[in-house]
Amino acid sequence: MDTYGIVSLIPVTVVIVVAVITRRSFEPLLLGGIIGYLIIDPGNFLINWINSLTTIAGDLGWYYVLFVVIGIFILLLEKSGGALGFADLSAKFAKTRSTSLIITWLLGIAIFLDDYLNCLGVSVAMRKITDKFKVPREFLAYVVNSTGATVCLLVPVSTWAVYMASQFELVGVTKNGTGLGAYIASIPYMFYAWAAVIIVPLFALKILPTYGPMKKAIERAETTGEVFPPGYHETHQDELVGEEIKKTGALNFVIPILALTVVALVKNDVMLGIFAGLIACAIIYIPRKILKPLDFLNSVPEGLQSMAVVMITMTGSFVLNAVNQEMGLTPYVLDTVTPLISGPLFPLITFLVLSGLSFATASPWAMATVSFPIIMPLAQAVGADPFMIGGALIAGTAFGSHACFYGDAAILTCAACNVQPFEYARTSIPLILAPTAIGAIAYLILGFVLM
């Protein structure tokens, strides 16, 4: 397809630069989309941008409903006092900062079937506990999202594994006659995913020191007790705190969470799981007078309000992705680097290109769909191990999900942890670069050894 060449990089570059300058999330996405349409058609850019915005808003109905019911569910757990009760119960096991973070990490590994369920369940379950030990919400968000897509990739029964296995099969790369067999054979080569998961407890236990903005966030929380980022209280409603609600039994938290998890896993539907959690809340809270019916119903508009910024940010990210598609960002990048993808640098370049594309577009699965038919035949043509190259490709998409602050996984994690997406980017990306470097070095060495 025709592309805008290097000009197609401008909207994404604008988003990143403006986000760094303003420390905001939605406004840079808004500006990036407008600039993209200005480049595409200067005379009609505003009309085209509005049309894109309205079309995408219509297409995102499922996401909007998902985020609203998540907001309602979290609010009900807070209002009921069950979250505080669960925090007190968990405190018997999580007696230190380190153990609270290790439990968070282990829980993230345990919920491996779906990254949405992982981000939501772990964040809601652990945030009050880590608050007690003065863990900044930025670090909690980093820990939670580090066991999202990365863990899902390493377990061949997750939503990510099923999707990526289908991509192997579509391009004719199989093992034992199946795409899943090829996927399993590629798991050892997903160096970024392995490193991203393993490095978390090293930071949590302070075996490896944190650095950059995350180090400052940890120092802020430990010295002042303020777990939220600067400016949080000016842009968010404060969470309900112990003085405003009565602590109740931990089962008032555990039962709705279990209802959510079991239904989501059995029906393979996160949305249905959250509605099951809401029904469990109603059955438990209203008859026992933990919440009055009116208080329960008031959680609906309050939950919507709590997720408004999240939904706006999600809309902005999809508009930016539409601009990227119209300008041909992905074909331009792939066409540019394909001549370079040969010899011992093949796995390294594959990993870096897919990491960059998945981050820029906030669409890791879409990038896998576009890249598999290009990269895998090339791997076969030059005699490269298809499982090694497939592992590098998939690991790159994991980086995009992990690092992209305007991607759906990061947005959901930030919403559950009450952190602005840009604050997640500012504090987490420097830490994410550590497993990125490990993965890059591993692919470089492997390329020279095996090719």
Stockholm file with secondary structure:
# STOCKHOLM 1.0

chainA/1-451         MDTYGIVSLIPVTVVIVVAVITRRSFEPLLLGGIIGYLIIDPGNFLINWINSLTTIAGDLGWYYVLFVVIGIFILLLEKSGGALGFADLSAKFAKTRSTSLIITWLLGIAIFLDDYLNCLGVSVAMRKITDKFKVPREFLAYVVNSTGATVCLLVPVSTWAVYMASQFELVGVTKNGTGLGAYIASIPYMFYAWAAVIIVPLFALKILPTYGPMKKAIERAETTGEVFPPGYHETHQDELVGEEIKKTGALNFVIPILALTVVALVKNDVMLGIFAGLIACAIIYIPRKILKPLDFLNSVPEGLQSMAVVMITMTGSFVLNAVNQEMGLTPYVLDTVTPLISGPLFPLITFLVLSGLSFATASPWAMATVSFPIIMPLAQAVGADPFMIGGALIAGTAFGSHACFYGDAAILTCAACNVQPFEYARTSIPLILAPTAIGAIAYLILGFVLM
#=GR chainA/1-451 SS CCCCGGGGGHHHHHHHHHHHHHCCSHHHHHHHHHHHHHHHCGGGHHHHHHHHHHHHHHHTHHHHHHHHHHHHHHHHHHHTSHHHHHHHHHHTTCCSHHHHHHHHHHHHHHCCSCHHHHHHHHHHHHHHHHHHTTCCHHHHHHHHHHTSHHHHHHSTTSHHHHHHHHHHHHTTCCBTTBHHHHHHHHGGGCHHHHHHHHHHHHHHTTSSCCCHHHHHHHHHHHHHCCCSCTTHHHHSCCCCCTTTSCCCCTHHHHHHHHHHHHHHHHHTCHHHHHHHHHHHHHHHHTTTTSSCHHHHHHHHHHHHHHTHHHHHHHHHHHHHHHHHHHHTHHHHHHHHHGGGCCGGGHHHHHHHHHHHHHHHHSCHHHHHHHHHHHHHHHHHHTTCCHHHHHHHHHHHHHHHHHHCTTSHHHHHHHHHHTCCHHHHHHHHHHHHHHHHHHHHHHHHHHHHHHC
#=GC SS_cons         CCCCGGGGGHHHHHHHHHHHHHCCSHHHHHHHHHHHHHHHCGGGHHHHHHHHHHHHHHHTHHHHHHHHHHHHHHHHHHHTSHHHHHHHHHHTTCCSHHHHHHHHHHHHHHCCSCHHHHHHHHHHHHHHHHHHTTCCHHHHHHHHHHTSHHHHHHSTTSHHHHHHHHHHHHTTCCBTTBHHHHHHHHGGGCHHHHHHHHHHHHHHTTSSCCCHHHHHHHHHHHHHCCCSCTTHHHHSCCCCCTTTSCCCCTHHHHHHHHHHHHHHHHHTCHHHHHHHHHHHHHHHHTTTTSSCHHHHHHHHHHHHHHTHHHHHHHHHHHHHHHHHHHHTHHHHHHHHHGGGCCGGGHHHHHHHHHHHHHHHHSCHHHHHHHHHHHHHHHHHHTTCCHHHHHHHHHHHHHHHHHHCTTSHHHHHHHHHHTCCHHHHHHHHHHHHHHHHHHHHHHHHHHHHHHC
//
